[in-house]
């Protein structure tokens, strides 16, 4: 199972958990007011976004668009503990390389790439926030704790072409996966997931009538 930590836990505990497991979750990281303000901001940004996204709407912003003006997005992510954890865990990373938000509400039978267990081609540390309650059928982020060591090994070994051919890990490393547990993260709105993207993970399928609004900060 993935580790549950608290907002006020010691930064060293967060660091050790990331090093050992590749992921941890802080349920209810945002209070009701902060979550609503951030949700409203992201919905406005999503509405203006012209990026194509077959599962609903998506938004991508660079560093300046995140932190230029005082906003809920800045208040949530421009915080000392996230910067310190990033510096400890991934010293060469750029904090807040980009922010990415999706509102998944389109039910489709073409979820293949979204729902494949994979690690990212470019490694980063992500601070991933659920802005709506995520239960079964809402497209929960799914993770395999402790796979980040193997993920790093494969990422550094595979060429770009190999990655594209082998990224569907359920098919390419089926026997190795038997050593790990894979868990969907069902948590309420305002919950924060911090993970190393070498950790095997995937998005879930959003069922008809359900949705998921999320935002994540990439540090790479």
HELIX and SHEET records of a PDB file:
HELIX    1   1 UNK A   11  UNK A   21  1                                  11    
HELIX    2   2 UNK A   32  UNK A   48  1                                  17    
HELIX    3   3 UNK A   63  UNK A   67  1                                   5    
HELIX    4   4 UNK A   72  UNK A   77  1                                   6    
HELIX    5   5 UNK A   80  UNK A   89  1                                  10    
HELIX    6   6 UNK A  148  UNK A  157  1                                  10    
HELIX    7   7 UNK A  160  UNK A  166  1                                   7    
HELIX    8   8 UNK A  169  UNK A  172  1                                   4    
HELIX    9   9 UNK A  174  UNK A  177  1                                   4    
SHEET    1   A 7 UNK A   3  UNK A   4  0                                        
SHEET    2   A 7 UNK A  23  UNK A  26  1                                        
SHEET    3   A 7 UNK A 192  UNK A 196 -1                                        
SHEET    4   A 7 UNK A 125  UNK A 130 -1                                        
SHEET    5   A 7 UNK A 212  UNK A 219 -1                                        
SHEET    6   A 7 UNK A  98  UNK A 104 -1                                        
SHEET    7   A 7 UNK A  56  UNK A  62 -1                                        
SHEET    1   B 3 UNK A 183  UNK A 184  0                                        
SHEET    2   B 3 UNK A 142  UNK A 144 -1                                        
SHEET    3   B 3 UNK A 200  UNK A 202 -1                                        
END                                                                             
